[in-house]
């Protein structure tokens, strides 16, 4: 018991650093919806262009995540977080000082996308995963994700308050400063657990793998392919709900302000949900936990769409979705580490996360496209239910046994 407590105390600085970095990075991007009206009404930027810039950062984030993860695998989290924070802050500052179409695409789209890829899950969460033993990995990642959610809940009200008092530019610049302040905390991410007793003789240790070999090994693994396809569903569902739930509630003639309350409830319940999913992933097989998560999420969406709407049902849906919101992240990254080890975890999780972000881009875009064509969000709601069932079917049969590698007799 004492050794277990000492292990967690030793990890505490890295956990706190991960919480603050991810809280700043993810909380900042959660606030972007607040600036659509100021960009449009005060500066004359078309809403469609603003929405495209915000959607673009999701796609850039996904495309650059494998590269950011591979860089962190090779050089550690600290330099990657530092560079990413500079990109992130520059994108926010550019958008604040030059609020026009092309600058928003460059700032909120390209630079923020690059920045968030270096300061969120693929770098920060995997650094936590590498710093702990395999037995503690799922729980540690769940705690880091839960702490990051707390940061999201704090930064959105702060951004709104500064915007109301001093304007949009000041609000974006404050967020940029917060990103820069958290950047040095990346130095705490590269802590490694103290060396334990040698259990396997060096002559029998598995050979070190190159990144190219690891990618080929993962690409040939059926479970990894199913995991990656399932993560696409997660991105699609979350982005669609985050982007279009407010408009859907307006169509359902729900009270004004209920959408903001529902989104806040999602963030609040996500704190406990991320921890819970991490805990479950440490006690039960992670593919099974993921399968049930997608199954329950699909069922919750179906009940919300097809049952009568009320304020209570909306908030209940938000609470259930909050519990399930980002619980996929510690489970997915932990399963990747279990299958292939932690050496190339950043890159391998980054490839999975690319699938997630392609789903996020399409979820945001498809919601608007289908509504423009049909005047209804119902077809996309139904698609999210079907995709949830398909993702569950993909995850339940995943073989989570670590990949066997031949022993070798040394260098």
Order of alpha helices (4+ residues) and beta strands (2+ residues): alpha-alpha-alpha-alpha-alpha-alpha-alpha-alpha-alpha-alpha-alpha-alpha-alpha-alpha-alpha-alpha
